[in-house]
Amino acid sequence: MNAQQLRARWAGLARRERTLVAAAGGLLALALLWWIALAPALATLRSAETQHRALDAQLQHMKRLQSQARAMQGQPRQSPEESLRQLENAIRNQLGGSARHSVAGDRVTVTLVNTPPAALAQWLSQVRANARAIPAEAKLTRNPSGGWDGSLVLTLPAR
């Protein structure tokens, strides 16, 4: 149908029918306006507070990590021998019999067998701070009893 035929058909409708068609068209226009413009904006507005809180928490975590990194940078340099001694003490004291280690240059491979998650997390934190060893590679799996099995490769600081 072309525009002239539509006008003729519109003129042929009774006044009541024209009113109903116009009302249906207006209702359709309002529905489209809602679905395209208003609903997405309102959904964004509703979720903004939650996203803001999550981003604030992430920012605080990043600031804590930044201050921790600055504190570690401010510490005096440590020899590789001292780092290795600190690492071996941490393995012996924190992980006990659930870990073995081997040294190859500035890399230390630590093999874990059923190591409790809390002990591993505390050990990693202590090794990073005291021995200044950086995890370079991790191949860990969770065993059925809840402990960690696998190996970690740590890099000791260079001279």
Buried (B, 14 or more C-beta within 10 A) or exposed (E): EEEEEEEEEEEEEEEEEEEEEEEEEEEEEEEEEEEEEEEEEEEEEEEEEEEEEEEEEEEEEEEEEEEEEEEEEEEEEBEBEBBBBBBBBBBEEBBEEBBEBEBEEBBBBBBBBEBBEEBBEBBBEBBBBBBBBEEEEBEEEEBEEEBBBBBBBBBBBEE
